[in-house]
Amino acid sequence: MKLYFADGGSTFFDYSRVGYDSCSLICQTEPFPQGVYSQSVDIDDRFTKQEAQSIGNTATSYVVSDGYELTRAVRHVERKWMLKKGWIEE
């Protein structure tokens, strides 16, 4: 299954605090319309669409709030879900 990520279209600039600028990122399980720049990341096919969407939404939070690289964020969240479901062991 693929998760598709694109710019959410809004950027917040906090001119009073250096380094607190942020952007938005959106995720969906279906490709964006042609002409929308997006990036896709593959995840395990055993996840339902709802689970995949939740993984993508959480990953966007890691990217925007914590500065994770997109693929690393998805892998991090995907691993947490796989551990929770018992598909893998630590």
PDB file of N, CA, C and O in Angstrom:
ATOM      1  N   MET A   1       0.850  -1.167   0.000  1.00  0.00           N
ATOM      2  CA  MET A   1       0.000   0.000   0.000  1.00  0.00           C
ATOM      3  C   MET A   1       0.898   1.232   0.000  1.00  0.00           C
ATOM      4  O   MET A   1       2.000   1.220   0.548  1.00  0.00           O
ATOM      5  N   LYS A   2       0.405   2.278  -0.619  1.00  0.00           N
ATOM      6  CA  LYS A   2       1.160   3.527  -0.658  1.00  0.00           C
ATOM      7  C   LYS A   2       0.433   4.618   0.125  1.00  0.00           C
ATOM      8  O   LYS A   2      -0.796   4.686   0.148  1.00  0.00           O
ATOM      9  N   LEU A   3       1.214   5.446   0.746  1.00  0.00           N
ATOM     10  CA  LEU A   3       0.714   6.674   1.349  1.00  0.00           C
ATOM     11  C   LEU A   3       1.235   7.822   0.498  1.00  0.00           C
ATOM     12  O   LEU A   3       2.397   7.821   0.092  1.00  0.00           O
ATOM     13  N   TYR A   4       0.384   8.794   0.231  1.00  0.00           N
ATOM     14  CA  TYR A   4       0.754   9.933  -0.605  1.00  0.00           C
ATOM     15  C   TYR A   4       0.750  11.191   0.256  1.00  0.00           C
ATOM     16  O   TYR A   4      -0.195  11.452   1.000  1.00  0.00           O
ATOM     17  N   PHE A   5       1.818  11.957   0.138  1.00  0.00           N
ATOM     18  CA  PHE A   5       1.993  13.164   0.940  1.00  0.00           C
ATOM     19  C   PHE A   5       2.173  14.371   0.029  1.00  0.00           C
ATOM     20  O   PHE A   5       2.882  14.299  -0.975  1.00  0.00           O
ATOM     21  N   ALA A   6       1.532  15.473   0.380  1.00  0.00           N
ATOM     22  CA  ALA A   6       1.659  16.720  -0.369  1.00  0.00           C
ATOM     23  C   ALA A   6       1.639  17.897   0.595  1.00  0.00           C
ATOM     24  O   ALA A   6       1.192  17.786   1.737  1.00  0.00           O
ATOM     25  N   ASP A   7       2.127  19.008   0.111  1.00  0.00           N
ATOM     26  CA  ASP A   7       2.119  20.245   0.879  1.00  0.00           C
ATOM     27  C   ASP A   7       0.677  20.617   1.191  1.00  0.00           C
ATOM     28  O   ASP A   7      -0.185  20.611   0.312  1.00  0.00           O
ATOM     29  N   GLY A   8       0.430  20.938   2.447  1.00  0.00           N
ATOM     30  CA  GLY A   8      -0.922  21.291   2.866  1.00  0.00           C
ATOM     31  C   GLY A   8      -1.347  22.683   2.467  1.00  0.00           C
ATOM     32  O   GLY A   8      -2.510  23.049   2.640  1.00  0.00           O
ATOM     33  N   GLY A   9      -0.418  23.474   1.932  1.00  0.00           N
ATOM     34  CA  GLY A   9      -0.779  24.788   1.421  1.00  0.00           C
ATOM     35  C   GLY A   9      -0.722  25.920   2.413  1.00  0.00           C
ATOM     36  O   GLY A   9      -1.023  27.063   2.067  1.00  0.00           O
ATOM     37  N   SER A  10      -0.344  25.629   3.637  1.00  0.00           N
ATOM     38  CA  SER A  10      -0.251  26.739   4.594  1.00  0.00           C
ATOM     39  C   SER A  10       1.090  26.701   5.310  1.00  0.00           C
ATOM     40  O   SER A  10       1.617  25.636   5.632  1.00  0.00           O
ATOM     41  N   THR A  11       1.615  27.865   5.545  1.00  0.00           N
ATOM     42  CA  THR A  11       2.868  28.002   6.269  1.00  0.00           C
ATOM     43  C   THR A  11       2.662  29.037   7.356  1.00  0.00           C
ATOM     44  O   THR A  11       2.062  30.086   7.124  1.00  0.00           O
ATOM     45  N   PHE A  12       3.155  28.740   8.523  1.00  0.00           N
ATOM     46  CA  PHE A  12       3.046  29.670   9.644  1.00  0.00           C
ATOM     47  C   PHE A  12       4.436  30.219   9.937  1.00  0.00           C
ATOM     48  O   PHE A  12       5.370  29.459  10.193  1.00  0.00           O
ATOM     49  N   PHE A  13       4.565  31.516   9.898  1.00  0.00           N
ATOM     50  CA  PHE A  13       5.836  32.153  10.215  1.00  0.00           C
ATOM     51  C   PHE A  13       5.682  32.898  11.523  1.00  0.00           C
ATOM     52  O   PHE A  13       4.854  33.802  11.641  1.00  0.00           O
ATOM     53  N   ASP A  14       6.472  32.522  12.495  1.00  0.00           N
ATOM     54  CA  ASP A  14       6.473  33.213  13.780  1.00  0.00           C
ATOM     55  C   ASP A  14       7.723  34.087  13.809  1.00  0.00           C
ATOM     56  O   ASP A  14       8.809  33.626  14.159  1.00  0.00           O
ATOM     57  N   TYR A  15       7.554  35.346  13.440  1.00  0.00           N
ATOM     58  CA  TYR A  15       8.703  36.242  13.331  1.00  0.00           C
ATOM     59  C   TYR A  15       9.272  36.626  14.686  1.00  0.00           C
ATOM     60  O   TYR A  15      10.363  37.192  14.755  1.00  0.00           O
ATOM     61  N   SER A  16       8.565  36.332  15.751  1.00  0.00           N
ATOM     62  CA  SER A  16       9.065  36.694  17.078  1.00  0.00           C
ATOM     63  C   SER A  16      10.013  35.636  17.631  1.00  0.00           C
ATOM     64  O   SER A  16      10.741  35.895  18.589  1.00  0.00           O
ATOM     65  N   ARG A  17      10.007  34.439  17.030  1.00  0.00           N
ATOM     66  CA  ARG A  17      10.835  33.349  17.562  1.00  0.00           C
ATOM     67  C   ARG A  17      11.542  32.646  16.409  1.00  0.00           C
ATOM     68  O   ARG A  17      10.902  31.997  15.581  1.00  0.00           O
ATOM     69  N   VAL A  18      12.831  32.776  16.362  1.00  0.00           N
ATOM     70  CA  VAL A  18      13.618  32.164  15.296  1.00  0.00           C
ATOM     71  C   VAL A  18      13.484  30.646  15.373  1.00  0.00           C
ATOM     72  O   VAL A  18      13.587  30.055  16.448  1.00  0.00           O
ATOM     73  N   GLY A  19      13.255  30.028  14.220  1.00  0.00           N
ATOM     74  CA  GLY A  19      13.181  28.574  14.167  1.00  0.00           C
ATOM     75  C   GLY A  19      11.805  28.006  14.430  1.00  0.00           C
ATOM     76  O   GLY A  19      11.648  26.786  14.469  1.00  0.00           O
ATOM     77  N   TYR A  20      10.800  28.852  14.614  1.00  0.00           N
ATOM     78  CA  TYR A  20       9.461  28.347  14.906  1.00  0.00           C
ATOM     79  C   TYR A  20       8.523  28.425  13.704  1.00  0.00           C
ATOM     80  O   TYR A  20       7.305  28.321  13.848  1.00  0.00           O
ATOM     81  N   ASP A  21       9.103  28.608  12.519  1.00  0.00           N
ATOM     82  CA  ASP A  21       8.280  28.574  11.323  1.00  0.00           C
ATOM     83  C   ASP A  21       7.863  27.131  11.078  1.00  0.00           C
ATOM     84  O   ASP A  21       8.625  26.210  11.373  1.00  0.00           O
ATOM     85  N   SER A  22       6.687  26.925  10.553  1.00  0.00           N
ATOM     86  CA  SER A  22       6.247  25.566  10.276  1.00  0.00           C
ATOM     87  C   SER A  22       5.446  25.538   8.985  1.00  0.00           C
ATOM     88  O   SER A  22       5.000  26.571   8.487  1.00  0.00           O
ATOM     89  N   CYS A  23       5.277  24.359   8.464  1.00  0.00           N
ATOM     90  CA  CYS A  23       4.479  24.183   7.263  1.00  0.00           C
ATOM     91  C   CYS A  23       3.457  23.096   7.543  1.00  0.00           C
ATOM     92  O   CYS A  23       3.486  22.463   8.599  1.00  0.00           O
ATOM     93  N   SER A  24       2.571  22.886   6.612  1.00  0.00           N
ATOM     94  CA  SER A  24       1.600  21.814   6.797  1.00  0.00           C
ATOM     95  C   SER A  24       1.844  20.741   5.744  1.00  0.00           C
ATOM     96  O   SER A  24       2.366  21.013   4.663  1.00  0.00           O
ATOM     97  N   LEU A  25       1.465  19.550   6.075  1.00  0.00           N
ATOM     98  CA  LEU A  25       1.657  18.397   5.208  1.00  0.00           C
ATOM     99  C   LEU A  25       0.403  17.558   5.321  1.00  0.00           C
ATOM    100  O   LEU A  25      -0.094  17.327   6.423  1.00  0.00           O
ATOM    101  N   ILE A  26      -0.111  17.102   4.200  1.00  0.00           N
ATOM    102  CA  ILE A  26      -1.303  16.256   4.240  1.00  0.00           C
ATOM    103  C   ILE A  26      -0.980  14.880   3.658  1.00  0.00           C
ATOM    104  O   ILE A  26      -0.094  14.726   2.817  1.00  0.00           O
ATOM    105  N   CYS A  27      -1.721  13.900   4.130  1.00  0.00           N
ATOM    106  CA  CYS A  27      -1.519  12.523   3.704  1.00  0.00           C
ATOM    107  C   CYS A  27      -2.857  11.939   3.280  1.00  0.00           C
ATOM    108  O   CYS A  27      -3.901  12.240   3.858  1.00  0.00           O
ATOM    109  N   GLN A  28      -2.800  11.103   2.265  1.00  0.00           N
ATOM    110  CA  GLN A  28      -3.983  10.343   1.883  1.00  0.00           C
ATOM    111  C   GLN A  28      -3.547   9.016   1.278  1.00  0.00           C
ATOM    112  O   GLN A  28      -2.391   8.841   0.893  1.00  0.00           O
ATOM    113  N   THR A  29      -4.492   8.086   1.202  1.00  0.00           N
ATOM    114  CA  THR A  29      -4.184   6.746   0.699  1.00  0.00           C
ATOM    115  C   THR A  29      -4.419   6.630  -0.802  1.00  0.00           C
ATOM    116  O   THR A  29      -4.120   5.594  -1.397  1.00  0.00           O
ATOM    117  N   GLU A  30      -4.947   7.670  -1.412  1.00  0.00           N
ATOM    118  CA  GLU A  30      -5.155   7.705  -2.865  1.00  0.00           C
ATOM    119  C   GLU A  30      -4.240   8.771  -3.461  1.00  0.00           C
ATOM    120  O   GLU A  30      -3.934   9.762  -2.798  1.00  0.00           O
ATOM    121  N   PRO A  31      -3.800   8.576  -4.707  1.00  0.00           N
ATOM    122  CA  PRO A  31      -2.938   9.592  -5.333  1.00  0.00           C
ATOM    123  C   PRO A  31      -3.634  10.944  -5.428  1.00  0.00           C
ATOM    124  O   PRO A  31      -4.856  11.025  -5.554  1.00  0.00           O
ATOM    125  N   PHE A  32      -2.837  11.992  -5.366  1.00  0.00           N
ATOM    126  CA  PHE A  32      -3.354  13.341  -5.541  1.00  0.00           C
ATOM    127  C   PHE A  32      -3.628  13.561  -7.031  1.00  0.00           C
ATOM    128  O   PHE A  32      -3.087  12.841  -7.870  1.00  0.00           O
ATOM    129  N   PRO A  33      -4.458  14.542  -7.365  1.00  0.00           N
ATOM    130  CA  PRO A  33      -4.734  14.819  -8.779  1.00  0.00           C
ATOM    131  C   PRO A  33      -3.443  15.173  -9.532  1.00  0.00           C
ATOM    132  O   PRO A  33      -2.467  15.644  -8.948  1.00  0.00           O
ATOM    133  N   GLN A  34      -3.475  14.930 -10.836  1.00  0.00           N
ATOM    134  CA  GLN A  34      -2.317  15.247 -11.657  1.00  0.00           C
ATOM    135  C   GLN A  34      -1.997  16.729 -11.530  1.00  0.00           C
ATOM    136  O   GLN A  34      -2.896  17.569 -11.515  1.00  0.00           O
ATOM    137  N   GLY A  35      -0.736  17.036 -11.439  1.00  0.00           N
ATOM    138  CA  GLY A  35      -0.298  18.415 -11.292  1.00  0.00           C
ATOM    139  C   GLY A  35       0.014  18.804  -9.856  1.00  0.00           C
ATOM    140  O   GLY A  35       0.636  19.840  -9.621  1.00  0.00           O
ATOM    141  N   VAL A  36      -0.403  17.997  -8.898  1.00  0.00           N
ATOM    142  CA  VAL A  36      -0.090  18.256  -7.488  1.00  0.00           C
ATOM    143  C   VAL A  36       1.192  17.502  -7.168  1.00  0.00           C
ATOM    144  O   VAL A  36       1.245  16.277  -7.278  1.00  0.00           O
ATOM    145  N   TYR A  37       2.224  18.240  -6.771  1.00  0.00           N
ATOM    146  CA  TYR A  37       3.473  17.579  -6.425  1.00  0.00           C
ATOM    147  C   TYR A  37       3.265  16.798  -5.133  1.00  0.00           C
ATOM    148  O   TYR A  37       2.832  17.348  -4.120  1.00  0.00           O
ATOM    149  N   SER A  38       3.575  15.531  -5.186  1.00  0.00           N
ATOM    150  CA  SER A  38       3.441  14.706  -3.991  1.00  0.00           C
ATOM    151  C   SER A  38       4.550  13.667  -3.966  1.00  0.00           C
ATOM    152  O   SER A  38       5.226  13.430  -4.967  1.00  0.00           O
ATOM    153  N   GLN A  39       4.720  13.064  -2.824  1.00  0.00           N
ATOM    154  CA  GLN A  39       5.702  12.008  -2.624  1.00  0.00           C
ATOM    155  C   GLN A  39       4.966  10.819  -2.025  1.00  0.00           C
ATOM    156  O   GLN A  39       4.094  10.983  -1.172  1.00  0.00           O
ATOM    157  N   SER A  40       5.322   9.623  -2.474  1.00  0.00           N
ATOM    158  CA  SER A  40       4.666   8.436  -1.930  1.00  0.00           C
ATOM    159  C   SER A  40       5.668   7.596  -1.155  1.00  0.00           C
ATOM    160  O   SER A  40       6.865   7.586  -1.446  1.00  0.00           O
ATOM    161  N   VAL A  41       5.143   6.895  -0.162  1.00  0.00           N
ATOM    162  CA  VAL A  41       5.944   5.981   0.656  1.00  0.00           C
ATOM    163  C   VAL A  41       5.150   4.684   0.776  1.00  0.00           C
ATOM    164  O   VAL A  41       3.972   4.701   1.134  1.00  0.00           O
ATOM    165  N   ASP A  42       5.798   3.563   0.476  1.00  0.00           N
ATOM    166  CA  ASP A  42       5.156   2.258   0.602  1.00  0.00           C
ATOM    167  C   ASP A  42       5.126   1.821   2.055  1.00  0.00           C
ATOM    168  O   ASP A  42       6.081   2.032   2.802  1.00  0.00           O
ATOM    169  N   ILE A  43       4.010   1.206   2.446  1.00  0.00           N
ATOM    170  CA  ILE A  43       3.905   0.580   3.764  1.00  0.00           C
ATOM    171  C   ILE A  43       3.375  -0.835   3.578  1.00  0.00           C
ATOM    172  O   ILE A  43       2.968  -1.214   2.480  1.00  0.00           O
ATOM    173  N   ASP A  44       3.383  -1.597   4.634  1.00  0.00           N
ATOM    174  CA  ASP A  44       2.939  -2.986   4.605  1.00  0.00           C
ATOM    175  C   ASP A  44       1.491  -3.075   4.119  1.00  0.00           C
ATOM    176  O   ASP A  44       0.627  -2.318   4.561  1.00  0.00           O
ATOM    177  N   ASP A  45       1.243  -4.014   3.203  1.00  0.00           N
ATOM    178  CA  ASP A  45      -0.093  -4.181   2.619  1.00  0.00           C
ATOM    179  C   ASP A  45      -1.122  -4.763   3.584  1.00  0.00           C
ATOM    180  O   ASP A  45      -2.314  -4.765   3.277  1.00  0.00           O
ATOM    181  N   ARG A  46      -0.693  -5.251   4.728  1.00  0.00           N
ATOM    182  CA  ARG A  46      -1.646  -5.839   5.674  1.00  0.00           C
ATOM    183  C   ARG A  46      -2.468  -4.792   6.413  1.00  0.00           C
ATOM    184  O   ARG A  46      -3.493  -5.127   7.006  1.00  0.00           O
ATOM    185  N   PHE A  47      -2.045  -3.540   6.392  1.00  0.00           N
ATOM    186  CA  PHE A  47      -2.801  -2.487   7.064  1.00  0.00           C
ATOM    187  C   PHE A  47      -4.077  -2.177   6.297  1.00  0.00           C
ATOM    188  O   PHE A  47      -4.098  -2.205   5.067  1.00  0.00           O
ATOM    189  N   THR A  48      -5.143  -1.882   7.039  1.00  0.00           N
ATOM    190  CA  THR A  48      -6.373  -1.425   6.389  1.00  0.00           C
ATOM    191  C   THR A  48      -6.164   0.021   5.941  1.00  0.00           C
ATOM    192  O   THR A  48      -5.191   0.664   6.335  1.00  0.00           O
ATOM    193  N   LYS A  49      -7.071   0.519   5.124  1.00  0.00           N
ATOM    194  CA  LYS A  49      -6.958   1.918   4.682  1.00  0.00           C
ATOM    195  C   LYS A  49      -7.039   2.876   5.866  1.00  0.00           C
ATOM    196  O   LYS A  49      -6.333   3.884   5.904  1.00  0.00           O
ATOM    197  N   GLN A  50      -7.903   2.560   6.833  1.00  0.00           N
ATOM    198  CA  GLN A  50      -8.033   3.423   8.010  1.00  0.00           C
ATOM    199  C   GLN A  50      -6.741   3.429   8.826  1.00  0.00           C
ATOM    200  O   GLN A  50      -6.305   4.480   9.296  1.00  0.00           O
ATOM    201  N   GLU A  51      -6.133   2.263   8.994  1.00  0.00           N
ATOM    202  CA  GLU A  51      -4.868   2.178   9.723  1.00  0.00           C
ATOM    203  C   GLU A  51      -3.772   2.919   8.963  1.00  0.00           C
ATOM    204  O   GLU A  51      -2.977   3.650   9.553  1.00  0.00           O
ATOM    205  N   ALA A  52      -3.741   2.722   7.660  1.00  0.00           N
ATOM    206  CA  ALA A  52      -2.740   3.407   6.836  1.00  0.00           C
ATOM    207  C   ALA A  52      -2.887   4.918   6.951  1.00  0.00           C
ATOM    208  O   ALA A  52      -1.894   5.637   7.063  1.00  0.00           O
ATOM    209  N   GLN A  53      -4.127   5.399   6.922  1.00  0.00           N
ATOM    210  CA  GLN A  53      -4.366   6.834   7.048  1.00  0.00           C
ATOM    211  C   GLN A  53      -3.886   7.344   8.403  1.00  0.00           C
ATOM    212  O   GLN A  53      -3.297   8.421   8.495  1.00  0.00           O
ATOM    213  N   SER A  54      -4.138   6.574   9.443  1.00  0.00           N
ATOM    214  CA  SER A  54      -3.683   6.955  10.776  1.00  0.00           C
ATOM    215  C   SER A  54      -2.151   6.993  10.846  1.00  0.00           C
ATOM    216  O   SER A  54      -1.571   7.894  11.452  1.00  0.00           O
ATOM    217  N   ILE A  55      -1.514   6.015  10.223  1.00  0.00           N
ATOM    218  CA  ILE A  55      -0.042   5.999  10.172  1.00  0.00           C
ATOM    219  C   ILE A  55       0.457   7.251   9.456  1.00  0.00           C
ATOM    220  O   ILE A  55       1.380   7.916   9.926  1.00  0.00           O
ATOM    221  N   GLY A  56      -0.150   7.564   8.329  1.00  0.00           N
ATOM    222  CA  GLY A  56       0.247   8.752   7.578  1.00  0.00           C
ATOM    223  C   GLY A  56       0.035  10.037   8.347  1.00  0.00           C
ATOM    224  O   GLY A  56       0.886  10.926   8.327  1.00  0.00           O
ATOM    225  N   ASN A  57      -1.098  10.140   9.024  1.00  0.00           N
ATOM    226  CA  ASN A  57      -1.386  11.346   9.806  1.00  0.00           C
ATOM    227  C   ASN A  57      -0.386  11.526  10.937  1.00  0.00           C
ATOM    228  O   ASN A  57       0.076  12.636  11.198  1.00  0.00           O
ATOM    229  N   THR A  58      -0.056  10.433  11.604  1.00  0.00           N
ATOM    230  CA  THR A  58       0.930  10.516  12.692  1.00  0.00           C
ATOM    231  C   THR A  58       2.307  10.859  12.138  1.00  0.00           C
ATOM    232  O   THR A  58       3.042  11.646  12.734  1.00  0.00           O
ATOM    233  N   ALA A  59       2.653  10.270  11.003  1.00  0.00           N
ATOM    234  CA  ALA A  59       3.955  10.559  10.386  1.00  0.00           C
ATOM    235  C   ALA A  59       4.067  12.032  10.003  1.00  0.00           C
ATOM    236  O   ALA A  59       5.134  12.626  10.153  1.00  0.00           O
ATOM    237  N   THR A  60       2.976  12.631   9.509  1.00  0.00           N
ATOM    238  CA  THR A  60       3.031  14.049   9.158  1.00  0.00           C
ATOM    239  C   THR A  60       3.330  14.897  10.394  1.00  0.00           C
ATOM    240  O   THR A  60       4.018  15.914  10.305  1.00  0.00           O
ATOM    241  N   SER A  61       2.816  14.477  11.530  1.00  0.00           N
ATOM    242  CA  SER A  61       3.098  15.189  12.770  1.00  0.00           C
ATOM    243  C   SER A  61       4.595  15.137  13.104  1.00  0.00           C
ATOM    244  O   SER A  61       5.181  16.143  13.505  1.00  0.00           O
ATOM    245  N   TYR A  62       5.200  13.969  12.936  1.00  0.00           N
ATOM    246  CA  TYR A  62       6.642  13.845  13.182  1.00  0.00           C
ATOM    247  C   TYR A  62       7.437  14.737  12.228  1.00  0.00           C
ATOM    248  O   TYR A  62       8.435  15.335  12.629  1.00  0.00           O
ATOM    249  N   VAL A  63       7.004  14.830  10.975  1.00  0.00           N
ATOM    250  CA  VAL A  63       7.719  15.650   9.995  1.00  0.00           C
ATOM    251  C   VAL A  63       7.601  17.128  10.349  1.00  0.00           C
ATOM    252  O   VAL A  63       8.605  17.838  10.417  1.00  0.00           O
ATOM    253  N   VAL A  64       6.376  17.587  10.572  1.00  0.00           N
ATOM    254  CA  VAL A  64       6.129  19.011  10.802  1.00  0.00           C
ATOM    255  C   VAL A  64       6.608  19.455  12.183  1.00  0.00           C
ATOM    256  O   VAL A  64       7.221  20.515  12.315  1.00  0.00           O
ATOM    257  N   SER A  65       6.335  18.662  13.199  1.00  0.00           N
ATOM    258  CA  SER A  65       6.648  19.089  14.571  1.00  0.00           C
ATOM    259  C   SER A  65       8.066  18.760  15.014  1.00  0.00           C
ATOM    260  O   SER A  65       8.683  19.523  15.757  1.00  0.00           O
ATOM    261  N   ASP A  66       8.585  17.616  14.556  1.00  0.00           N
ATOM    262  CA  ASP A  66       9.870  17.163  15.069  1.00  0.00           C
ATOM    263  C   ASP A  66      10.999  17.168  14.039  1.00  0.00           C
ATOM    264  O   ASP A  66      12.136  16.831  14.369  1.00  0.00           O
ATOM    265  N   GLY A  67      10.699  17.545  12.800  1.00  0.00           N
ATOM    266  CA  GLY A  67      11.736  17.653  11.790  1.00  0.00           C
ATOM    267  C   GLY A  67      12.222  16.338  11.201  1.00  0.00           C
ATOM    268  O   GLY A  67      13.292  16.286  10.594  1.00  0.00           O
ATOM    269  N   TYR A  68      11.442  15.276  11.375  1.00  0.00           N
ATOM    270  CA  TYR A  68      11.818  13.986  10.787  1.00  0.00           C
ATOM    271  C   TYR A  68      11.782  14.083   9.262  1.00  0.00           C
ATOM    272  O   TYR A  68      10.987  14.838   8.702  1.00  0.00           O
ATOM    273  N   GLU A  69      12.631  13.328   8.605  1.00  0.00           N
ATOM    274  CA  GLU A  69      12.540  13.142   7.156  1.00  0.00           C
ATOM    275  C   GLU A  69      11.321  12.262   6.915  1.00  0.00           C
ATOM    276  O   GLU A  69      11.031  11.384   7.728  1.00  0.00           O
ATOM    277  N   LEU A  70      10.603  12.476   5.817  1.00  0.00           N
ATOM    278  CA  LEU A  70       9.314  11.827   5.591  1.00  0.00           C
ATOM    279  C   LEU A  70       9.371  10.305   5.664  1.00  0.00           C
ATOM    280  O   LEU A  70       8.599   9.700   6.408  1.00  0.00           O
ATOM    281  N   THR A  71      10.256   9.682   4.918  1.00  0.00           N
ATOM    282  CA  THR A  71      10.317   8.216   4.916  1.00  0.00           C
ATOM    283  C   THR A  71      10.679   7.683   6.289  1.00  0.00           C
ATOM    284  O   THR A  71      10.133   6.669   6.724  1.00  0.00           O
ATOM    285  N   ARG A  72      11.581   8.345   6.970  1.00  0.00           N
ATOM    286  CA  ARG A  72      11.968   7.920   8.325  1.00  0.00           C
ATOM    287  C   ARG A  72      10.779   8.001   9.273  1.00  0.00           C
ATOM    288  O   ARG A  72      10.586   7.117  10.108  1.00  0.00           O
ATOM    289  N   ALA A  73       9.984   9.056   9.148  1.00  0.00           N
ATOM    290  CA  ALA A  73       8.802   9.214   9.998  1.00  0.00           C
ATOM    291  C   ALA A  73       7.804   8.095   9.744  1.00  0.00           C
ATOM    292  O   ALA A  73       7.263   7.513  10.684  1.00  0.00           O
ATOM    293  N   VAL A  74       7.561   7.794   8.475  1.00  0.00           N
ATOM    294  CA  VAL A  74       6.612   6.725   8.143  1.00  0.00           C
ATOM    295  C   VAL A  74       7.112   5.386   8.681  1.00  0.00           C
ATOM    296  O   VAL A  74       6.336   4.626   9.259  1.00  0.00           O
ATOM    297  N   ARG A  75       8.381   5.094   8.500  1.00  0.00           N
ATOM    298  CA  ARG A  75       8.948   3.824   8.994  1.00  0.00           C
ATOM    299  C   ARG A  75       8.834   3.725  10.508  1.00  0.00           C
ATOM    300  O   ARG A  75       8.533   2.660  11.046  1.00  0.00           O
ATOM    301  N   HIS A  76       9.074   4.832  11.189  1.00  0.00           N
ATOM    302  CA  HIS A  76       9.004   4.865  12.648  1.00  0.00           C
ATOM    303  C   HIS A  76       7.578   4.524  13.120  1.00  0.00           C
ATOM    304  O   HIS A  76       7.392   3.680  13.997  1.00  0.00           O
ATOM    305  N   VAL A  77       6.597   5.181  12.537  1.00  0.00           N
ATOM    306  CA  VAL A  77       5.201   4.966  12.943  1.00  0.00           C
ATOM    307  C   VAL A  77       4.728   3.575  12.498  1.00  0.00           C
ATOM    308  O   VAL A  77       4.033   2.883  13.242  1.00  0.00           O
ATOM    309  N   GLU A  78       5.105   3.179  11.297  1.00  0.00           N
ATOM    310  CA  GLU A  78       4.720   1.856  10.802  1.00  0.00           C
ATOM    311  C   GLU A  78       5.248   0.766  11.743  1.00  0.00           C
ATOM    312  O   GLU A  78       4.533  -0.186  12.058  1.00  0.00           O
ATOM    313  N   ARG A  79       6.479   0.907  12.179  1.00  0.00           N
ATOM    314  CA  ARG A  79       7.076  -0.084  13.096  1.00  0.00           C
ATOM    315  C   ARG A  79       6.290  -0.152  14.405  1.00  0.00           C
ATOM    316  O   ARG A  79       6.034  -1.240  14.923  1.00  0.00           O
ATOM    317  N   LYS A  80       5.906   1.013  14.941  1.00  0.00           N
ATOM    318  CA  LYS A  80       5.103   1.028  16.174  1.00  0.00           C
ATOM    319  C   LYS A  80       3.804   0.246  15.993  1.00  0.00           C
ATOM    320  O   LYS A  80       3.421  -0.538  16.861  1.00  0.00           O
ATOM    321  N   TRP A  81       3.133   0.459  14.869  1.00  0.00           N
ATOM    322  CA  TRP A  81       1.878  -0.249  14.596  1.00  0.00           C
ATOM    323  C   TRP A  81       2.120  -1.741  14.435  1.00  0.00           C
ATOM    324  O   TRP A  81       1.329  -2.552  14.917  1.00  0.00           O
ATOM    325  N   MET A  82       3.204  -2.112  13.761  1.00  0.00           N
ATOM    326  CA  MET A  82       3.501  -3.525  13.547  1.00  0.00           C
ATOM    327  C   MET A  82       3.814  -4.225  14.870  1.00  0.00           C
ATOM    328  O   MET A  82       3.434  -5.379  15.071  1.00  0.00           O
ATOM    329  N   LEU A  83       4.503  -3.530  15.766  1.00  0.00           N
ATOM    330  CA  LEU A  83       4.768  -4.079  17.099  1.00  0.00           C
ATOM    331  C   LEU A  83       3.460  -4.268  17.861  1.00  0.00           C
ATOM    332  O   LEU A  83       3.242  -5.300  18.497  1.00  0.00           O
ATOM    333  N   LYS A  84       2.595  -3.261  17.789  1.00  0.00           N
ATOM    334  CA  LYS A  84       1.313  -3.300  18.494  1.00  0.00           C
ATOM    335  C   LYS A  84       0.440  -4.455  17.991  1.00  0.00           C
ATOM    336  O   LYS A  84      -0.272  -5.089  18.770  1.00  0.00           O
ATOM    337  N   LYS A  85       0.501  -4.716  16.704  1.00  0.00           N
ATOM    338  CA  LYS A  85      -0.304  -5.791  16.111  1.00  0.00           C
ATOM    339  C   LYS A  85       0.351  -7.168  16.275  1.00  0.00           C
ATOM    340  O   LYS A  85      -0.267  -8.187  15.967  1.00  0.00           O
ATOM    341  N   GLY A  86       1.587  -7.202  16.755  1.00  0.00           N
ATOM    342  CA  GLY A  86       2.267  -8.482  16.944  1.00  0.00           C
ATOM    343  C   GLY A  86       2.852  -9.075  15.669  1.00  0.00           C
ATOM    344  O   GLY A  86       3.186 -10.259  15.626  1.00  0.00           O
ATOM    345  N   TRP A  87       2.973  -8.253  14.631  1.00  0.00           N
ATOM    346  CA  TRP A  87       3.535  -8.734  13.368  1.00  0.00           C
ATOM    347  C   TRP A  87       5.046  -8.861  13.424  1.00  0.00           C
ATOM    348  O   TRP A  87       5.637  -9.643  12.679  1.00  0.00           O
ATOM    349  N   ILE A  88       5.668  -8.095  14.304  1.00  0.00           N
ATOM    350  CA  ILE A  88       7.108  -8.160  14.506  1.00  0.00           C
ATOM    351  C   ILE A  88       7.396  -8.113  15.997  1.00  0.00           C
ATOM    352  O   ILE A  88       6.539  -7.744  16.799  1.00  0.00           O
ATOM    353  N   GLU A  89       8.601  -8.488  16.349  1.00  0.00           N
ATOM    354  CA  GLU A  89       9.042  -8.411  17.749  1.00  0.00           C
ATOM    355  C   GLU A  89      10.205  -7.461  17.847  1.00  0.00           C
ATOM    356  O   GLU A  89      10.940  -7.247  16.883  1.00  0.00           O
ATOM    357  N   GLU A  90      10.364  -6.888  19.035  1.00  0.00           N
ATOM    358  CA  GLU A  90      11.491  -5.973  19.259  1.00  0.00           C
ATOM    359  C   GLU A  90      12.779  -6.717  19.320  1.00  0.00           C
ATOM    360  O   GLU A  90      13.834  -6.111  19.503  1.00  0.00           O
TER     361      GLU A  90
END
